[in-house]
Amino acid sequence: MFKGQGKEITGYGKDKYTIIKDLEDYQPGIYDKPLPCFGCGLGWFSFLVGFLCPVMWYYAAFLYMGSYYRKDPRERAGLAASAIAALGCSVVILIIVLIRLF
């Protein structure tokens, strides 16, 4: 026996197996479900559609400010990206309006 090794364990625990996970009683977790809007999530879907219709960015920003992502934290990044895009769109619209007025 080498230094640091204990007793021989070849016979230890024989015939005493425990099933860790039974495939017949599979219960999907909360994050195993696919995200809505074609699987990319409401936030990223709003971000992409927002380039065609910027109102979607404001809708997603409203959801972000209302903590919609607490239902599913996977939505947080897309909603934040949409909120930033809505802010950028607002700044551009404000600049255009100020230039046209003065």
Contact map, one row per residue, 1 for C-alpha under 8 A:
111010000000000000000000000000000000000000000000000000000000000000000000000000000000000000000000000000
111110000000000000000000000000000000000000000000000000000000000000000000000000000000000000000000000000
111110000000000000000000000000000000000000000000000000000000000000000000000000000000000000000000000000
011111000000000000000000000000000000000000000000000000000000000000000000000000000000000000000000000000
111111100000000000000000000000000000000000000000000000000000000000000000000000000000000000000000000000
000111110000000000000000000000000000000000000000000000000000000000000000000000000000000000000000000000
000011111000000000000000000000000000000000000000000000000000000000000000000000000000000000000000000000
000001111110000000000000000000000000000000000000000000000000000000000000000000000000000000000000000000
000000111111000000000000000000000000000000000000000000000000000000000000000000000000000000000000000000
000000011111000000000000000000000000000000000000000000000000000000000000000000000000000000000000000000
000000011111110000000000000000000000000000000000000000000000000000000000000000000000000000000000000000
000000001111110000000000000000000000000000000000000000000000000000000000000000000000000000000000000000
000000000011111110000000000000000000000000000000000000000000000000000000000000000000000000000000000000
000000000011111110000000000000000000000000000000000000000000000000000000000000000000000000000000000000
000000000000111110000000000000000000000000000000000000000000000000000000000000000000000000000000000000
000000000000111111000000000000000000000000000000000000000000000000000000000000000000000000000000000000
000000000000111111100000000000000000000000000000000000000000000000000000000000000000000000000000000000
000000000000000111110000000000000000000000000000000000000000000000000000000000000000000000000000000000
000000000000000011111100000000000000000000000000000000000000000000000000000000000000000000000000000000
000000000000000001111100000000000000000000000000000000000000000000000000000000000000000000000000000000
000000000000000000111110010000000000000000000000000000000000000000000000000000000000000000000000000000
000000000000000000111111110000000000000000000000000000000000000000000000000000000000000000000000000000
000000000000000000001111110000000000000000000000000000000000000000000000000000000000000000000000000000
000000000000000000000111110000000000000000000000000000000000000000000000000000000000000000000000000000
000000000000000000000111111000000000000000000000000000000000000000000000000000000000000000000000000000
000000000000000000001111111100000000000000000000000000000000000000000000000000000000000000000000000000
000000000000000000000000111110000000000000000000000000000000000000000000000000000000000000000000000000
000000000000000000000000011111011000000000000000000000000000000000000000000000000000000000000000000000
000000000000000000000000001111111000000000000000000000000000000000000000000000000000000000000000000000
000000000000000000000000000111111000000000000000000000000000000000000000000000000000000000000000000000
000000000000000000000000000011111100000000000000000000000000000000000001000000000000000000000000000000
000000000000000000000000000111111100000000000000000000000000000000000000000000000000000000000000000000
000000000000000000000000000111111110000000000000000000000000000000000000000000000000000000000000000000
000000000000000000000000000000111111001000000000000000000000000000000000000000000000000000000000000000
000000000000000000000000000000001111111111000000000000000000000000000000000000000000000000000000000000
000000000000000000000000000000000111111111000000000000000000000000000000000000000000000000000000000000
000000000000000000000000000000000011111111001000000000000000000000000000000000000000000000000000000000
000000000000000000000000000000000011111110000000000000000000000000000000000000000000000000000000000000
000000000000000000000000000000000111111110000000000000000000000000000000000000000000000000000000000000
000000000000000000000000000000000011111111011000000000000000000000000000000000000000000000000000000000
000000000000000000000000000000000011111111111000000000000000000000000000011001000000000000000000000000
000000000000000000000000000000000011100111111100000000000001000000000000001001100000000000000000000000
000000000000000000000000000000000000000011111110000000000001000000000000001111111100000000000000000000
000000000000000000000000000000000000000111111111000000000000000000000000001011101100000000000000000000
000000000000000000000000000000000000100111111111100000000000000000000000000001000000000000000000000000
000000000000000000000000000000000000000001111111110000011011000000000000000001100100000000000000000000
000000000000000000000000000000000000000000111111111000011001000000000000000001101100100000000000000000
000000000000000000000000000000000000000000011111111100000000000000000000000000000000000000000000000000
000000000000000000000000000000000000000000001111111111010000000000000000000000000000000000000000000000
000000000000000000000000000000000000000000000111111111111000000000000000000000000100000000000000000000
000000000000000000000000000000000000000000000011111111000000000000000000000000000000000000000000000000
000000000000000000000000000000000000000000000001111111000000000000000000000000000000000000000000000000
000000000000000000000000000000000000000000000000111111110000000000000000000000000000000000000000000000
000000000000000000000000000000000000000000000000111111111100000000000000000000000000010010000000000000
000000000000000000000000000000000000000000000000010011111110000000000000000000000000000000000000000000
000000000000000000000000000000000000000000000110110011111111000000000000000000000000000000000000000000
000000000000000000000000000000000000000000000110010001111111100000000000000000000110110000000000000000
000000000000000000000000000000000000000000000000000001111111110000000000000000000110010000000000000000
000000000000000000000000000000000000000000000100000000111111111000000000000000000000000000000000000000
000000000000000000000000000000000000000001100110000000011111111100000000000000100110000000000000000000
000000000000000000000000000000000000000000000000000000001111111110000000000000110111010000000000000000
000000000000000000000000000000000000000000000000000000000111111111000000000000000010000000000000000000
000000000000000000000000000000000000000000000000000000000011111111111000000000100000000000000000000000
000000000000000000000000000000000000000000000000000000000001111111111000000100110010000000000000000000
000000000000000000000000000000000000000000000000000000000000111111110000000000000000000000000000000000
000000000000000000000000000000000000000000000000000000000000011111110000000000000000000000000000000000
000000000000000000000000000000000000000000000000000000000000001111111100000000000000000000000000000000
000000000000000000000000000000000000000000000000000000000000001111111111000000000000000000000000000000
000000000000000000000000000000000000000000000000000000000000001100111111111100100000000000000000000000
000000000000000000000000000000000000000000000000000000000000000000111111100000000000000000000000000000
000000000000000000000000000000000000000000000000000000000000000000011111100000000000000000000000000000
000000000000000000000000000000100000000000000000000000000000000000011111111100000000000000000000000000
000000000000000000000000000000000000000000000000000000000000000000001111111100000000000000000000000000
000000000000000000000000000000000000000010000000000000000000000000001001111110000000000000000000000000
000000000000000000000000000000000000000011110000000000000000000000001001111111100000000000000000000000
000000000000000000000000000000000000000000100000000000000000000100001001111111110000000000000000000000
000000000000000000000000000000000000000000110000000000000000000000000000011111111000000000000000000000
000000000000000000000000000000000000000011111110000000000000000000000000001111111100000000000000000000
000000000000000000000000000000000000000001110110000000000001101100001000001111111110000000000000000000
000000000000000000000000000000000000000000100000000000000000100100000000000111111111000000000000000000
000000000000000000000000000000000000000000110010000000000000000000000000000011111111100000000000000000
000000000000000000000000000000000000000000110110010000001101100000000000000001111111110000000000000000
000000000000000000000000000000000000000000000000000000001101110100000000000000111111111000000000000000
000000000000000000000000000000000000000000000000000000000000100000000000000000011111111100000000000000
000000000000000000000000000000000000000000000010000000001000000000000000000000001111111110000000000000
000000000000000000000000000000000000000000000000000001001100100000000000000000000111111111000000000000
000000000000000000000000000000000000000000000000000000000000000000000000000000000011111111100000000000
000000000000000000000000000000000000000000000000000000000000000000000000000000000001111111110000000000
000000000000000000000000000000000000000000000000000001000000000000000000000000000000111111111000000000
000000000000000000000000000000000000000000000000000000000000000000000000000000000000011111111100000000
000000000000000000000000000000000000000000000000000000000000000000000000000000000000001111111110000000
000000000000000000000000000000000000000000000000000000000000000000000000000000000000000111111111000000
000000000000000000000000000000000000000000000000000000000000000000000000000000000000000011111111100000
000000000000000000000000000000000000000000000000000000000000000000000000000000000000000001111111110000
000000000000000000000000000000000000000000000000000000000000000000000000000000000000000000111111111000
000000000000000000000000000000000000000000000000000000000000000000000000000000000000000000011111111100
000000000000000000000000000000000000000000000000000000000000000000000000000000000000000000001111111110
000000000000000000000000000000000000000000000000000000000000000000000000000000000000000000000111111111
000000000000000000000000000000000000000000000000000000000000000000000000000000000000000000000011111111
000000000000000000000000000000000000000000000000000000000000000000000000000000000000000000000001111111
000000000000000000000000000000000000000000000000000000000000000000000000000000000000000000000000111111
000000000000000000000000000000000000000000000000000000000000000000000000000000000000000000000000011111
